[in-house]
Structures are given as structure tokens and as C-alpha cells.
Amino acid sequence: FDERKKVLSLESENEMLLNLADEKIVCAADSEKSKQSEIDSYKEQCEKYRDRVIELERKIVTMESALESTGKIASSLEWEKNSSSAKLDDLKKENKALESKLRESAQSLESSESQVSSLKAK
């Protein structure tokens, strides 16, 4: 009878330990699933950040290219402005020289007309 009691007690204890082990396995599996879900969430977040970084890098390259192009255009326009300004200065000098010659010619013409008038008068 005592031995039977011990066997029942051991069987009961064994069953209890098996139940605890099953619960721990279930908890561990749930914990593993939870951790895997968390890892998957982090991976998804990392992918989104990676895509965003790639998108921003593309925008930076595009902006740098546009900025470089704008810089070249600005340099070209600056050169054209300086060239046009130099041409304008040359034209102003030529205009002043022509105006001076025109005044001289007008004075010479007046003098010639005056001489012709005085010759006609004689």
C-alpha cells in the first residue's frame, strides 16, 4: 500500500512536472514568436529607412547636378555680361570719336560755306 502510494505520488509529481515543462515550452514558443515578430518589425522599419535614405541620396545627386548646371549657366551669363559691357564701352568710345569728327566736319562745312558765301559776295 505504501509503495502504491509512493508510485501514485511519483506519477502525480511526474505529471505535474510534465505539465510545467509543457507550459514552459508554450511560453518559450510564444516568447520566440513575439521576439521574431519584433525582429520582423525592426527589419521592416530598417527597409523603410533604407528606401528613404536611397530616395534622399537620389534627390541630393539631382540637386547637386542642378546646382552645378546653374553654376555653369551663371558663369556663362557673367562672361556674356562682361563681354557685352566691354563691347558697349568700345562702342561708346567709337561714338565719341565719331561725334568729335562730326563736329569737326560740321565746323569745316560751316567754314567752307562761309568761304563760298564770301566768294560769291565778291
Secondary structure as UniProt FT lines:
FT   HELIX           2..121
//
